[in-house]
Amino acid sequence: MIHLCIEEKLQAAVRAVLPDADASRIWVRPCPDLQHGDYQTNALMALAKQQRRNPRELATAVVAQLDVTPWCARVEIAGPGFLNFHLAPHAINAALQEALGTGHSFFKKATTPRTIVIDFSSPNVAKPMHVGHIRSTILGDALARVFRLLGHRVITDNHIGDWGTQFGMLLVGWKTLLDAATLERDPIAEMERLYQAINLAAKEDERIREQARAELVKLQSGDAENLGIWRRMLELSQSQFDNVYGRLGIQFDHTLGESFYNDQLGAVLAELARAGIAEESDGALVVFFRDHATMNDNPAIIRKSDGAANYASTDLATLRHRVEQWQAQEILYVTDGRQQLHFQQVFTIYQRWHPQMTARLEHVWFGSILGPDGKPFKTREGGVVKLAALLDEAEERALTAVTQKNPDLDEATRREIARAVGLGALKYADLSNNRQSDYTFDWDKMLALQGNTAPYLQYACTRVRSIFRKGEVADLSGATIALAAPQELALAKRLLNFGIALETVAAEYRPNYLCNYLYELAGDFTAFYEACPVLKAGDAERQSRLALCKLTGQVLHEGLGLLGIEVPEKM
């Protein structure tokens, strides 16, 4: 973790020059142009502006207090106040040697771990999971994996939609239109059919709307029959969820749906009213944001005029549970960008309600998946793409590609490779994009063996493994790393930056930074592999290059694992 050592010394030098300045945000990052150095900071320029000092003069004063000789050959002041750090070869070698001996992958665990709650996926009961769930599900999972690796206490919660007005419709459908055979064969499709049929009928017939309301009241009042049907719906839906999550390799610590908080909503609403945060308006309970620049025209209804609670009231109860019961210090809600106003309102209300609360609340929002026509991704018939069908197609398309490339492999092996490649390609295509951007779904691009794709990175991993299989390499404990060729040095320096990529993902909740890093690492490895013979090199050089291969394979494998992507033994 050379950059952290440099950063620590730099912050100390800043404090020596400016004792009252906040040096905690003085960071070093990889140079965009390696001709200028290996690491760089521009933080002194912003600090100089705050202190009303000449930035270059401040940089000169800081460098005079700075001793980074254990890691750097030189430090240069550039432009108006950049600092460029050039690593010393012996420091690079030592860092690689340590990683080889310890198996540690160039990152540091958090010195002060946080309790982080991540709310993601959140499908609805009695409905099929669809393509709209894929971004939340795999983004939330990747963030959980990164935070756990960095040493934080992570609690994942799948806040499923298992309560509300739709169950009145479903109960009417269950009691009047249920096809038991279809329910046994395809329960989600049957429940979806029931809801659609009753919802359509209710638009035409007030009696059906009244029947649905009555069934909902019975459910909410604890009617034994309706509770039994509702629990059966949950059980059937959870089976679907578990199947999809099992295929994606995703687990949750908790699945606390909306129903878990139902008994708490009355107290929450009463507290907000007593505190003067919420007020009656046209029969509804409303929170106004009259003093808020961006929300003053968007009041939040937390109890509807008919007395029913809603998403806002449930989310406030959920937030209180996470802060009080789980002692959360950071809570992430991973949902699409259309919910930005909702979470801005919920966070503001909660901070008014609990002004002493110190937990960090973040809406980690994302854009849409688009089809080739630039519109939201649909089936050819214009319907919603079901997630299970999407996973099936990913595996089948990958199987076709694997069969063309390796027709001699037995079918079971080809299918196992196709599963890892297809699902990995699907995940990576999503995670490698800036989460706040829309992206176009393209099977050919995501399954390509070239470019910034999962198959390209998986292939790089299998190439490393093949080197060790061909060379029958068992032990590198005595290897000494010596970097001579420029391709060796470039690969080594890239390895050192794994920790920076992880820190950036954690700071900005953007796994695409890790994807970009892994792609660059794989590119550096390809250049190294093509320019530097490994198995045919002389003994000492062979051991050194094998060590570089081992460390590269280790980081690629670990990085892909953080994205939830498996690496097959062969491709």
DRENDRENDREN-429413 format. One line per field, with one value per residue (C-alpha): residue in one letter; x, z, y. Coordinates in steps of 0.5 Angstrom, whole numbers, plus 2048, in hexadecimal, padded with zeros to 3 digits. Each point is the difference from the previous one (the first is absolute). Layout:
N
residu = c(a, ...)
u = c(X, ...)
w = c(Z, ...)
v = c(Y, ...)
END
This chain:
571
residu = c(m, i, h, l, c, i, e, e, k, l, q, a, a, v, r, a, v, l, p, d, a, d, a, s, r, i, w, v, r, p, c, p, d, l, q, h, g, d, y, q, t, n, a, l, m, a, l, a, k, q, q, r, r, n, p, r, e, l, a, t, a, v, v, a, q, l, d, v, t, p, w, c, a, r, v, e, i, a, g, p, g, f, l, n, f, h, l, a, p, h, a, i, n, a, a, l, q, e, a, l, g, t, g, h, s, f, f, k, k, a, t, t, p, r, t, i, v, i, d, f, s, s, p, n, v, a, k, p, m, h, v, g, h, i, r, s, t, i, l, g, d, a, l, a, r, v, f, r, l, l, g, h, r, v, i, t, d, n, h, i, g, d, w, g, t, q, f, g, m, l, l, v, g, w, k, t, l, l, d, a, a, t, l, e, r, d, p, i, a, e, m, e, r, l, y, q, a, i, n, l, a, a, k, e, d, e, r, i, r, e, q, a, r, a, e, l, v, k, l, q, s, g, d, a, e, n, l, g, i, w, r, r, m, l, e, l, s, q, s, q, f, d, n, v, y, g, r, l, g, i, q, f, d, h, t, l, g, e, s, f, y, n, d, q, l, g, a, v, l, a, e, l, a, r, a, g, i, a, e, e, s, d, g, a, l, v, v, f, f, r, d, h, a, t, m, n, d, n, p, a, i, i, r, k, s, d, g, a, a, n, y, a, s, t, d, l, a, t, l, r, h, r, v, e, q, w, q, a, q, e, i, l, y, v, t, d, g, r, q, q, l, h, f, q, q, v, f, t, i, y, q, r, w, h, p, q, m, t, a, r, l, e, h, v, w, f, g, s, i, l, g, p, d, g, k, p, f, k, t, r, e, g, g, v, v, k, l, a, a, l, l, d, e, a, e, e, r, a, l, t, a, v, t, q, k, n, p, d, l, d, e, a, t, r, r, e, i, a, r, a, v, g, l, g, a, l, k, y, a, d, l, s, n, n, r, q, s, d, y, t, f, d, w, d, k, m, l, a, l, q, g, n, t, a, p, y, l, q, y, a, c, t, r, v, r, s, i, f, r, k, g, e, v, a, d, l, s, g, a, t, i, a, l, a, a, p, q, e, l, a, l, a, k, r, l, l, n, f, g, i, a, l, e, t, v, a, a, e, y, r, p, n, y, l, c, n, y, l, y, e, l, a, g, d, f, t, a, f, y, e, a, c, p, v, l, k, a, g, d, a, e, r, q, s, r, l, a, l, c, k, l, t, g, q, v, l, h, e, g, l, g, l, l, g, i, e, v, p, e, k, m)
u = c(800, 805, 7FB, 7FE, 807, 801, 7F9, 802, 806, 7FD, 7FB, 805, 804, 7FA, 7FE, 808, 7FF, 7F8, 7FF, 7F9, 7FE, 7FC, 805, 7FB, 7FE, 807, 800, 805, 7FD, 803, 803, 7FC, 806, 806, 805, 7FE, 801, 7FD, 7FC, 7FD, 7FC, 7FD, 7FD, 805, 7FD, 7F9, 803, 804, 7FA, 7FD, 806, 801, 807, 803, 7FF, 807, 804, 7FB, 803, 807, 7FF, 7FD, 805, 805, 7FD, 7FF, 804, 7FD, 807, 7FE, 7FB, 802, 806, 7FE, 7FA, 7FF, 7FC, 7FC, 7FC, 7FC, 801, 7FF, 805, 802, 803, 805, 801, 807, 801, 802, 7F9, 7FC, 804, 7FF, 7F9, 7FF, 804, 7FC, 7FA, 803, 802, 7F9, 7FB, 7FE, 7FD, 802, 7FB, 7FF, 7FA, 7FD, 803, 7F9, 7FB, 7F9, 7F9, 7FD, 7F9, 7FE, 7F9, 800, 7FC, 7F9, 7FB, 7F9, 7FC, 7FC, 803, 806, 807, 801, 806, 7FF, 802, 807, 804, 7FE, 801, 807, 802, 7FE, 804, 806, 800, 7FF, 806, 805, 7FE, 801, 806, 803, 7FE, 7F9, 7FA, 7FB, 7F9, 7FC, 7F8, 7FB, 7FA, 7FB, 7F9, 7FC, 7FA, 7FB, 7FA, 802, 7FF, 7F8, 800, 804, 7FC, 7FA, 803, 803, 7F9, 7FC, 804, 806, 802, 804, 803, 803, 802, 804, 803, 802, 7FE, 803, 7FC, 7FA, 800, 802, 7FA, 7FB, 802, 800, 7F9, 7FD, 803, 7FD, 7F9, 801, 801, 7F9, 7FC, 800, 7FD, 807, 804, 7FC, 801, 807, 800, 7FC, 805, 806, 7FD, 7FF, 807, 802, 7FC, 803, 7FA, 803, 7FE, 803, 806, 801, 7FF, 805, 805, 800, 801, 806, 803, 7FE, 804, 806, 801, 800, 805, 805, 800, 802, 805, 803, 802, 803, 804, 7FC, 7FE, 7FD, 801, 7F9, 7F9, 7FC, 7FA, 7FB, 7FC, 805, 7FF, 7F9, 7FE, 805, 7FD, 7FB, 805, 805, 7FA, 7FE, 807, 801, 7F9, 802, 806, 7FD, 804, 7FA, 7F9, 7F9, 7FE, 7FA, 7FF, 807, 806, 805, 808, 801, 807, 7FE, 807, 804, 802, 7FF, 7FA, 7FC, 7FB, 800, 7FD, 800, 7FA, 801, 7F9, 7FB, 7F9, 7FD, 804, 805, 807, 805, 807, 802, 7FE, 802, 807, 800, 7FF, 805, 805, 7FF, 801, 806, 803, 7FE, 800, 806, 804, 801, 805, 7FF, 7FA, 7FF, 7FA, 801, 7FB, 7FE, 801, 7F9, 7FF, 805, 7FB, 7FD, 806, 802, 7F9, 801, 807, 7FE, 7FA, 804, 806, 7FA, 7FD, 807, 805, 805, 801, 807, 7FF, 801, 7FA, 802, 7FB, 805, 7FB, 801, 7FE, 7FC, 802, 7FE, 7FE, 804, 7FA, 803, 7F9, 7FF, 802, 7FA, 7FF, 7FF, 7F8, 801, 7FF, 805, 806, 7FF, 807, 800, 7FF, 806, 804, 7FE, 802, 807, 802, 7FD, 804, 806, 7FF, 800, 806, 804, 7FE, 802, 807, 801, 7FB, 804, 7FE, 7FB, 7F9, 800, 807, 7FD, 7FA, 804, 805, 7FA, 7FC, 806, 801, 7F9, 7FE, 807, 7FF, 7F9, 803, 806, 7FC, 7FC, 805, 806, 7FB, 800, 7F9, 7FD, 800, 7FB, 804, 7FE, 7FF, 804, 801, 806, 804, 7FF, 802, 806, 807, 803, 7FF, 7FD, 7FC, 800, 802, 806, 802, 7FE, 804, 806, 7FF, 800, 806, 804, 7FE, 802, 807, 800, 7FD, 805, 806, 7FE, 802, 7FE, 804, 803, 801, 808, 7FF, 803, 7FC, 805, 7FD, 804, 7FB, 7FC, 7FA, 801, 801, 7F9, 7FD, 803, 7FE, 7F9, 7FF, 802, 7FA, 7FB, 7FE, 7FF, 7FB, 7FC, 801, 7FD, 7FA, 7FF, 800, 7FB, 7FC, 803, 802, 802, 806, 802, 7FE, 804, 806, 800, 7FF, 806, 804, 7FE, 803, 806, 801, 7FE, 806, 805, 7FE, 801, 807, 803, 801, 7FE, 801, 806, 803, 807, 7FF, 800, 7FC, 7FB, 7FF, 7FF, 7FB, 7FC, 7FF, 7FE, 7FB, 7FE, 7FE, 7FC, 7FC, 7FF, 7FD, 7FC, 7FD, 7FF, 7FD, 7FB, 7FE, 7FE, 7FC, 7FC, 804, 802, 806, 800, 806, 800, 7FD)
w = c(800, 7FE, 7FE, 807, 803, 7FB, 802, 808, 7FF, 7FB, 805, 806, 7FC, 7FE, 808, 801, 7FB, 802, 807, 800, 7F9, 7FF, 7FD, 800, 7F9, 7FD, 7FC, 7FA, 7FA, 7FA, 7FB, 7FA, 7FC, 802, 7FD, 805, 806, 803, 805, 801, 804, 7FE, 807, 802, 7FB, 803, 807, 7FE, 7FD, 807, 804, 7FB, 7FE, 7F9, 7FF, 7FD, 806, 805, 7FC, 800, 808, 801, 7FB, 805, 806, 7FC, 801, 7FB, 7FF, 802, 7FA, 7FB, 7FB, 800, 801, 7FB, 800, 7FA, 7FD, 805, 806, 7FE, 803, 7FC, 804, 7FC, 803, 802, 7FD, 806, 803, 7FB, 800, 808, 7FF, 7FB, 805, 806, 7FC, 7FD, 807, 804, 7FA, 802, 7FA, 800, 805, 807, 804, 803, 807, 803, 7FD, 7FF, 800, 7F9, 7FE, 7F9, 7FE, 7F9, 7FB, 803, 7FB, 801, 803, 7FB, 7FA, 7FC, 801, 7F9, 7FD, 804, 806, 7FD, 801, 808, 801, 7FD, 802, 807, 801, 7FD, 805, 806, 7FD, 800, 806, 804, 7FD, 802, 807, 802, 803, 7FA, 801, 7FA, 800, 7FA, 802, 7FC, 7FE, 804, 803, 7FD, 7FC, 7FA, 805, 800, 7F9, 800, 806, 7FC, 7FA, 804, 803, 7F9, 7FA, 803, 7FB, 805, 7FB, 7FD, 807, 801, 7F9, 800, 806, 7FE, 7FA, 803, 805, 7FB, 7FC, 806, 801, 7F9, 7FF, 807, 7FF, 7F9, 802, 806, 7FB, 7FD, 806, 807, 804, 7FE, 803, 806, 801, 7FF, 805, 805, 7FF, 801, 807, 802, 7FF, 804, 805, 801, 7FD, 800, 7F9, 7FD, 804, 7FE, 7F8, 801, 803, 7FB, 7FA, 804, 800, 7F9, 7FE, 805, 7FC, 7FA, 803, 803, 7F9, 7FD, 805, 800, 7F9, 801, 806, 805, 807, 805, 807, 801, 7FC, 804, 7FC, 800, 805, 805, 802, 7FF, 808, 801, 7FB, 804, 806, 7FA, 7FD, 807, 802, 7FA, 801, 807, 7FF, 7FB, 7FA, 7FD, 7FF, 7FE, 7F9, 7FC, 805, 7FE, 805, 7FC, 801, 7FD, 7FE, 800, 801, 7FC, 7F9, 7FC, 803, 802, 7FB, 801, 807, 802, 802, 805, 802, 7FA, 801, 801, 806, 7FC, 801, 7FA, 7FE, 803, 807, 7FF, 7FE, 806, 805, 7FC, 801, 808, 800, 7FD, 804, 807, 7FF, 7FC, 802, 7F8, 7FF, 7F8, 7FD, 7F8, 7FC, 7F9, 7FC, 7F9, 7FF, 800, 807, 802, 802, 805, 803, 801, 803, 805, 802, 801, 805, 804, 801, 803, 804, 802, 800, 804, 7FB, 7FD, 7FB, 7F9, 7FC, 7F8, 7FA, 7FC, 7F9, 7F9, 7F9, 7FB, 7FC, 7F9, 7FA, 7F9, 7FE, 806, 804, 806, 7FF, 7FE, 7FD, 7F9, 801, 804, 807, 806, 800, 806, 804, 800, 7F8, 7FF, 804, 7FC, 7FA, 802, 802, 7F9, 7FC, 804, 7FF, 7F8, 801, 804, 7FB, 7FA, 804, 803, 7FD, 803, 807, 803, 801, 807, 800, 7FA, 804, 807, 7FC, 7FC, 807, 803, 7F9, 7FF, 807, 800, 7FA, 802, 807, 7FD, 7FA, 806, 805, 7FB, 7FE, 804, 805, 7FE, 7F9, 7FC, 7FC, 7F9, 801, 7FB, 800, 7FB, 804, 807, 7FD, 7FC, 802, 7FE, 804, 806, 802, 805, 7FB, 7FE, 808, 801, 7FA, 803, 807, 7FC, 7FC, 807, 802, 7FA, 801, 807, 7FD, 7FA, 804, 806, 805, 807, 804, 800, 807, 7FE, 7FA, 800, 7FC, 7FB, 7FB, 7FA, 7FA, 7FF, 800, 806, 804, 7FD, 802, 807, 801, 7FE, 805, 806, 7FE, 802, 806, 7FD, 7FC, 806, 804, 7FA, 7FF, 808, 800, 7FA, 7FF, 7F9, 7FE, 7F9, 803, 802, 7F9, 7FD, 804, 7FF, 7F8, 801, 804, 7FB, 7FA, 804, 801, 7F9, 7FE, 805, 7FE, 7F8, 801, 806, 800, 806, 800, 7FB, 804, 804, 807, 804, 7FB, 7FF, 807, 801, 7FA, 803, 806, 7FC, 7FC, 807, 803, 7FA, 800, 807, 7FF, 7FA, 804, 806, 7FC, 7FC, 806, 803, 7FA, 801, 7FA, 800, 7FC, 7FD, 800, 7F8, 7FB)
v = c(800, 805, 805, 800, 801, 806, 803, 7FF, 804, 805, 802, 800, 805, 804, 801, 802, 806, 801, 7FE, 802, 7FD, 7FA, 7FB, 7FA, 801, 801, 7FA, 7FD, 7FC, 7FD, 805, 800, 800, 7FC, 804, 805, 7FB, 7FA, 804, 807, 805, 807, 801, 805, 805, 800, 800, 806, 804, 7FE, 803, 806, 7FE, 7FF, 7F9, 7FE, 804, 7FB, 7FA, 802, 801, 7F9, 7FD, 803, 7FC, 7FA, 7F9, 7FB, 7FD, 7F9, 800, 805, 801, 808, 805, 805, 806, 801, 806, 804, 7FB, 7F9, 7FB, 7FA, 7FA, 7FC, 7F9, 7FD, 7F9, 7FD, 802, 7FD, 7F9, 800, 801, 7FB, 7FB, 801, 7FF, 7F9, 7FE, 802, 7FF, 807, 803, 808, 803, 802, 7FE, 806, 802, 802, 7FB, 803, 7FD, 800, 7FE, 7FF, 800, 7FD, 7FB, 801, 7FC, 800, 7FA, 7FC, 803, 7FE, 803, 804, 803, 806, 7FC, 7FF, 806, 801, 7F9, 7FF, 807, 7FF, 7F9, 803, 806, 7FB, 7FC, 806, 803, 7F9, 7FF, 807, 7FD, 804, 7FC, 800, 7FE, 7FF, 800, 7FE, 805, 7FC, 803, 7FB, 805, 805, 801, 7FB, 7FA, 802, 7FF, 7F9, 7FE, 801, 7FC, 7FA, 7FF, 801, 7FE, 7FC, 7FA, 7FB, 7FC, 806, 803, 7F9, 801, 807, 804, 807, 800, 7FE, 805, 805, 7FE, 800, 807, 803, 7FD, 803, 807, 800, 7FE, 805, 806, 7FE, 7FE, 803, 7FA, 7FD, 806, 7FF, 7F9, 801, 805, 7FC, 7FA, 805, 802, 7F9, 7FF, 806, 7FE, 7F9, 7FC, 7F8, 7FE, 806, 800, 7F9, 802, 806, 7FB, 7FB, 806, 802, 7F9, 7FE, 807, 7FF, 7F9, 804, 806, 7FA, 7FD, 806, 802, 7F9, 801, 807, 7FE, 805, 7FF, 805, 800, 803, 800, 804, 802, 806, 7FC, 7FF, 808, 800, 800, 805, 805, 803, 802, 803, 805, 802, 802, 804, 803, 802, 803, 804, 7FD, 7FE, 803, 7FF, 802, 7FE, 7FA, 7FE, 800, 804, 803, 806, 803, 807, 802, 7FB, 803, 7FA, 7FD, 806, 7FE, 7F9, 7FE, 7F9, 7FC, 7FB, 7FE, 800, 803, 7F9, 7FF, 7FB, 801, 800, 7FF, 806, 7FE, 7F9, 802, 805, 7FA, 7FC, 805, 801, 7F8, 800, 806, 7FE, 7F8, 7FF, 806, 802, 805, 800, 7FE, 7FF, 800, 7FD, 802, 803, 807, 802, 7FF, 806, 805, 7FA, 7FF, 807, 801, 7FA, 802, 807, 7FE, 7FB, 805, 805, 7FA, 7FE, 806, 7FD, 7FA, 7FF, 7FB, 801, 7FF, 7FF, 7FF, 7FC, 801, 7FD, 801, 7FC, 7FA, 802, 7FC, 801, 805, 804, 7FF, 7FC, 7F8, 7FC, 7F9, 800, 800, 807, 7FC, 800, 7FC, 7FB, 7FF, 7F8, 800, 805, 7FC, 7FA, 804, 802, 7F9, 7FD, 806, 7FE, 7F9, 801, 804, 7FB, 7FA, 804, 801, 7F9, 7FB, 7FA, 802, 7FB, 804, 800, 804, 804, 802, 802, 804, 803, 802, 803, 804, 802, 802, 804, 803, 803, 802, 804, 803, 804, 801, 803, 806, 806, 7FE, 807, 7FF, 7FC, 7FB, 7FC, 7F8, 7FD, 7F8, 800, 805, 7FD, 7F9, 802, 7FE, 806, 807, 802, 7FA, 7FA, 7FB, 804, 800, 7F9, 7FE, 804, 7FC, 7F9, 802, 801, 7F9, 7FD, 803, 7FC, 7FA, 800, 801, 7FC, 805, 7FE, 805, 807, 801, 802, 804, 807, 805, 804, 805, 801, 801, 806, 7FB, 7FD, 807, 802, 7FA, 800, 808, 7FE, 7FA, 805, 804, 7FB, 803, 807, 7FD, 7FD, 806, 804, 7FB, 801, 807, 801, 7FA, 7FF, 7F9, 802, 803, 7F9, 7FD, 805, 7FF, 7F8, 801, 805, 7FA, 7FB, 804, 801, 7F9, 7FE, 805, 7FD, 7F9, 802, 803, 7FC, 7F9, 7FC, 7F9, 800, 806, 7FE, 7FD, 807, 804, 7FA, 800, 808, 800, 7FA, 804, 806, 7FB, 7FD, 807, 802, 7FA, 801, 807, 7FF, 7FA, 804, 806, 7FC, 7FD, 806, 801, 7FA, 7FD, 7F9, 7FD, 7FA, 7FB, 800, 804)
END
